[in-house]
């Protein structure tokens, strides 16, 4: 391998927001040993607890709130786990870190897990936070657009690698031109005819703060609804450390139940998020806390947070086949293992955000 490539790979790989860049990760794994030693999966902290690194789905924000709650409540400590919450982001490849043994758990959307396995990267899903995938598009509310059919012929600002827009074209028969989403909604704010990909938490909040009212339509409205924020681990760690993963999931799902259903727990966790990420504001964190919960507790999440089923995975496999995204057809049973998930239900009620929080 040329030195210049090896040197670059010893940094971080830039993945898209919702889909793992598996080709870059596969190449990076070749260089792991040359970039420095792997962290041991059996590493222990000074107090005798098990060191356990989690690469968050994004920078520290409400999307990882339940994990911050579990940490602030001492739930990981009660399980004898010394959990480190490492920020994700555009230059962090959780797939690379987990597959190489440098972290125990990372996050991707379900399509990203399939794509990783298609590239021979041995990761396995062990839970799924968002039961209803929140990714979709938003439009200026004053356009009157409320459905995908209304977006026919428009220009869509979409992320490279996101399969949702492809599925919308196939399923609805509409057509549209695309521009690459570069992480800013500035053009969308100025041009009310644009269709902007995003989340009902992040991008919708940015638009609202800029005085632009939006209508948000998730890709799930067109039937494209893969699990998102899927927790994954490596095949080798799953085989040899089921006890640690079971304890991690038990503490984490309890943390999510408390975070969503107890405002006092959410306040403490949100304070920890703000301490970890000074680019967030209290208002943005509380807005995301409030808006994301419906996607977490939807469907099977009402009875079991993090739930996964073979039917949902098989639906995604079939959709990816129809979109020409698969080299071979995987078995759902090879993609996920839900056997370690605890029976932690969604909160009995979702309290309102504190007055004046956003």
C-alpha positions in Angstrom: 0.0 0.0 0.0 1.5 3.4 -0.9 2.7 5.4 2.1 0.4 8.4 1.2 -2.7 6.2 1.3 -1.6 4.5 4.5 -0.9 7.8 6.2 -4.4 9.1 5.2 -6.1 6.0 6.6 -4.5 6.5 10.0 -6.7 9.5 10.3 -10.5 9.3 10.2 -12.7 8.3 7.3 -15.6 10.6 6.4 -18.9 8.8 6.2 -22.3 10.3 5.2 -24.8 11.2 7.9 -27.0 8.2 7.5 -25.2 5.6 5.5 -21.9 4.0 6.3 -19.2 4.4 3.7 -18.2 0.8 3.6 -15.8 0.9 0.7 -13.6 3.4 2.5 -13.9 1.4 5.7 -12.9 -1.8 4.1 -9.7 -0.2 2.7 -9.1 1.4 6.1 -9.2 -2.0 7.9 -6.3 -3.2 5.8 -4.2 -0.5 7.4 -5.4 -0.8 11.0 -2.3 -2.7 12.3 0.0 -0.2 10.7 -1.8 2.7 12.3 -1.1 1.6 15.8 -2.2 -1.2 18.1 -5.8 -2.2 18.6 -7.6 -1.6 21.8 -8.2 -4.9 23.6 -11.8 -6.0 23.9 -11.0 -7.3 27.4 -9.5 -4.0 28.6 -10.3 -3.2 32.3 -10.5 0.1 34.1 -8.5 0.7 37.2 -11.4 -0.1 39.5 -11.9 -3.6 37.9 -14.8 -2.6 35.7 -14.8 -3.5 32.0 -13.8 -0.7 29.6 -16.5 -0.2 27.0 -16.3 2.3 24.2 -19.4 3.5 22.3 -19.1 5.6 19.1 -22.2 7.8 19.2 -24.3 8.2 16.0 -23.2 11.9 15.7 -21.7 14.6 17.7 -22.9 14.7 21.3 -26.6 15.7 21.0 -30.1 14.4 21.9 -29.7 11.6 19.4 -27.4 10.0 22.0 -29.4 11.3 24.9 -30.4 7.9 26.4 -26.8 6.9 26.6 -25.9 10.1 28.4 -28.8 9.4 30.7 -27.6 5.9 31.5 -24.1 7.3 32.3 -25.3 10.1 34.4 -27.7 7.8 36.3 -24.9 5.4 37.1 -26.6 2.6 35.2 -23.5 1.5 33.4 -21.5 1.6 36.6 -24.1 -0.6 38.2 -23.4 -3.1 35.5 -19.6 -2.9 36.1 -19.1 -1.2 32.8 -16.8 1.8 32.4 -18.5 3.3 29.3 -16.8 6.0 27.2 -19.1 7.8 24.9 -17.1 8.9 21.9 -18.5 11.5 19.6 -19.3 10.5 16.0 -19.5 12.9 13.1 -18.5 13.3 9.5 -14.8 12.3 10.1 -15.4 9.3 12.4 -16.0 5.8 10.9 -17.7 3.8 13.6 -17.6 0.8 11.3 -13.9 0.9 11.1 -13.4 1.4 14.9 -15.7 -1.4 15.8 -14.6 -3.9 13.2 -10.9 -3.3 14.2 -11.7 -3.7 18.0 -11.1 -0.1 18.9 -14.7 0.3 20.1 -17.3 -2.2 21.1 -20.5 -0.5 19.7 -21.2 1.9 16.9 -24.2 3.1 14.9 -25.4 3.0 11.3 -28.7 2.8 9.5 -29.9 -0.7 8.6 -28.8 -0.3 5.0 -25.3 0.6 6.2 -25.1 -2.7 8.1 -26.1 -4.6 5.0 -23.6 -2.6 2.9 -20.8 -3.3 5.4 -21.5 -7.1 5.3 -21.6 -7.0 1.5 -18.0 -5.6 1.7 -16.9 -8.4 4.0 -16.9 -6.2 7.1 -18.0 -8.4 10.0 -20.5 -6.3 12.0 -23.9 -7.4 13.4 -26.8 -5.3 14.5 -27.9 -5.8 18.2 -30.6 -3.2 18.5 -32.3 -0.3 16.7 -33.2 3.0 18.3 -35.5 4.6 15.7 -38.3 2.2 14.9 -39.8 4.7 12.5 -36.9 6.2 10.4 -36.9 10.0 10.9 -34.9 10.8 7.7 -36.9 12.5 5.0 -37.3 15.9 3.3 -38.8 19.2 4.2 -40.3 22.0 2.2 -41.4 25.6 2.9 -44.8 25.3 4.5 -46.1 28.3 2.5 -45.7 26.3 -0.8 -48.6 24.1 0.3 -46.6 21.0 -0.5 -47.5 18.1 1.9 -46.7 14.9 0.0 -44.1 13.4 -2.3 -46.6 13.7 -5.3 -46.5 17.5 -4.7 -42.7 17.4 -5.1 -42.7 16.1 -8.7 -40.4 18.2 -10.9 -38.7 20.0 -8.0 -35.0 20.1 -7.2 -34.1 17.9 -4.2 -31.0 18.6 -2.1 -30.1 15.1 -1.0 -27.2 13.3 0.6 -24.9 11.1 -1.5 -25.6 7.4 -0.8 -29.1 8.0 0.7 -31.5 5.4 -0.7 -34.7 7.1 0.3 -34.9 9.4 -2.7 -34.3 6.5 -5.1 -37.1 4.6 -3.5 -39.5 7.5 -3.7 -38.8 7.8 -7.4 -39.4 4.1 -7.9 -42.5 3.8 -5.7 -44.3 7.0 -6.6 -43.3 7.5 -10.2 -42.4 11.1 -9.7 -39.2 12.6 -11.1 -36.9 15.3 -9.8 -33.4 16.7 -10.2 -30.9 16.5 -7.3 -28.2 18.6 -5.8 -25.7 17.2 -3.2 -26.4 18.2 0.4 -23.2 19.7 1.8 -24.4 20.0 5.4 -25.9 23.5 5.1 -29.6 24.5 4.5 -28.7 28.1 3.5 -29.9 27.6 -0.1 -33.1 26.0 1.1 -33.8 28.9 3.4 -33.5 31.4 0.5 -35.2 29.3 -2.2 -38.7 28.2 -1.3 -38.9 25.8 -4.3 -36.2 23.5 -3.0 -36.9 20.2 -1.4 -34.3 19.7 1.4 -33.3 16.3 2.9 -32.8 16.2 6.6 -34.1 15.2 10.0 -37.2 16.6 11.8 -34.9 17.4 14.7 -31.7 19.0 13.3 -32.6 20.6 9.9 -36.2 21.4 10.9 -35.0 23.2 14.0 -32.5 25.2 12.0 -35.2 26.3 9.6 -37.5 27.2 12.5 -34.8 29.3 14.1 -34.3 31.1 10.8 -38.0 32.0 10.7 -38.9 29.5 8.0 -41.9 27.3 8.7 -41.6 23.8 7.1 -43.6 20.7 6.3 -41.6 17.6 6.9 -42.3 14.3 5.0 -40.3 11.2 6.1 -39.2 8.7 3.5 -41.3 6.1 5.4 -44.4 7.8 3.9 -43.3 6.1 0.6 -42.6 2.8 2.3 -38.9 3.1 2.7 -38.5 2.7 6.5 -35.3 0.9 7.5 -34.3 1.0 11.1 -32.1 3.9 12.0 -29.5 4.4 14.7 -28.9 0.7 14.6 -26.5 -0.4 17.4 -23.9 -2.8 15.9 -20.9 -4.7 17.2 -18.3 -7.0 15.6 -19.1 -10.6 15.0 -16.1 -11.6 17.2 -17.1 -9.4 20.1 -20.7 -10.7 19.9 -19.4 -14.3 20.1 -17.0 -13.7 23.0 -18.6 -11.0 25.1 -22.4 -11.6 25.2 -22.5 -10.9 28.9 -21.0 -7.4 28.5 -23.2 -6.6 25.6 -26.3 -7.8 27.5 -25.4 -5.5 30.4 -24.7 -2.6 28.1 -28.1 -3.0 26.4 -30.0 -3.4 29.7 -28.5 -0.2 31.0 -28.8 1.7 27.7 -32.5 0.9 27.1 -33.3 1.8 30.7 -31.5 5.0 30.1 -33.6 5.7 27.0 -36.8 5.0 28.9 -35.8 7.4 31.6 -34.5 10.0 29.2 -37.7 10.1 27.2 -40.2 9.8 30.1 -38.6 11.7 33.0 -37.8 15.4 32.5 -35.5 15.5 35.5 -33.4 12.7 34.0 -33.5 14.4 30.6 -32.3 17.7 32.1 -29.2 16.1 33.7 -28.4 14.2 30.5 -28.9 17.3 28.3 -26.6 19.2 30.6 -24.0 16.5 30.0 -24.5 16.7 26.2 -24.0 20.5 26.3 -20.8 20.0 28.3 -19.6 17.6 25.7 -20.6 19.7 22.7 -20.5 23.5 23.0 -21.8 23.8 19.4 -25.2 22.7 20.7 -27.6 25.1 22.6 -30.0 24.2 25.3 -32.9 25.0 23.0 -31.6 22.8 20.1 -31.1 19.8 22.5 -34.6 20.2 24.1 -36.2 20.5 20.6 -34.5 17.3 19.4 -35.4 15.5 22.7 -39.0 16.4 22.2 -39.4 15.7 18.4 -37.4 12.5 18.2 -39.3 10.5 20.8 -42.2 9.6 18.5 -39.8 7.8 16.2 -38.2 5.8 19.0 -41.5 4.5 20.5 -43.2 3.8 17.2 -44.3 0.3 16.3 -42.5 -2.5 18.2 -40.6 0.1 20.2 -43.7 0.7 22.3 -43.3 -2.7 23.9 -39.6 -3.1 23.6 -37.1 -0.3 23.0 -34.5 -1.2 20.4 -36.7 -4.0 18.9 -35.8 -5.7 15.6 -37.7 -8.2 13.5 -36.8 -10.5 10.6 -39.8 -9.0 8.6 -38.4 -5.5 8.8 -34.9 -6.7 7.7 -36.3 -8.8 4.9 -38.3 -5.8 3.6 -35.2 -3.7 3.4 -33.3 -6.5 1.7 -36.0 -6.7 -0.9 -36.0 -3.0 -1.4 -32.2 -2.8 -1.8 -32.4 -5.6 -4.4 -35.0 -3.7 -6.3 -32.7 -0.6 -6.3 -29.8 -2.7 -7.5 -27.8 -2.2 -4.3 -26.9 -5.8 -3.5 -24.2 -8.1 -4.9 -25.7 -11.1 -3.2 -28.8 -11.6 -1.1 -28.0 -11.8 2.6 -30.0 -13.7 5.2 -31.7 -11.5 7.8 -30.5 -13.9 10.5 -26.9 -13.0 9.6 -27.5 -9.3 9.8 -28.9 -8.9 13.3 -29.2 -10.6 16.7 -32.0 -9.2 19.0 -31.6 -11.9 21.6 -29.6 -9.7 24.0 -32.1 -6.9 24.2 -33.9 -6.4 27.5 -37.7 -6.2 27.8 -37.7 -2.5 28.5 -40.9 -0.8 27.2 -41.4 2.8 26.1 -42.3 5.2 28.8 -46.0 5.1 29.8 -46.2 8.7 28.8 -44.1 11.3 27.0 -44.1 14.5 29.1 -44.0 17.9 27.5 -40.8 19.8 27.2 -40.3 22.2 30.0 -41.8 25.7 29.5 -39.4 27.9 27.7 -37.0 25.1 26.8 -37.2 25.8 23.1 
